[in-house]
Amino acid sequence: MTRETAQAAAEPPFFRRFVVPASFGLGVLLVLFETYYSSWYIENRALHWLLTDVVGALYGLYVLFSALLLYPLFVRRGARPGERVLGALLPTLVWCAKEVLRMAELFSFGESLFFLLFPIHFNILLIAFGLTGICEIASRMLQRRKGDIGIRVWTFFPLLAIAVMLAMSILTNFDGGVSYFFLYNDLYRYLFLS
């Protein structure tokens, strides 16, 4: 029996390896989202500000860094590499979809999708994507340390994810982000206002 056949035979079912951890990740996002937006209706000023500040900060940090929390969970559940990346990015992608729908109330769908290239949203996507590469390399290092000598740690796709994150983050933040913002505005004008 080859190594691939043995892994396929020992592979956990899709529900256990993907659906359960993805549901957990989206559940945390939903709880933070609902708590943050519901806290605006609390009339007790101290509790209102505490919830909006603390939960709002946790909500933003979770959207940004959920890949760091979820990727190891998918690895432990035996998810395939593509499932790990998708599952770890799922909360960030759902947040982006929410932002697109929010913008679609005022703008066309194309303009709303273009809004994801806005520097803040684009950097959140880039960081989450790059973190999946970092987590994959870290999980391979741990697996190798546990005795799997045959595993290659430094592979193309995790390194590509990190390189794309770094290159695009430098581009979007170069010169305080001014250059990218003008590029963003010029492209918006060209696509939607001409």
Buried (B, 14 or more C-beta within 10 A) or exposed (E): EEEEEEEEEEEEEEEEBBBBBBBBBBEBBEBBBEBBEEBEEBEEEEEBEEBBEEBBEBBBEBBBBBBBBBBBBBBEBBBBBEBBBBBBBBBBEBBBEEBBEEBBEEBEEEBBBBBBBBBEBBBBBBBBBBBBBBBBBBBBEEBBEEEEEEEEBEBEEBEEBBEBBEEBBEBBBEEEBEEBBEBBEEEBEEEEEE
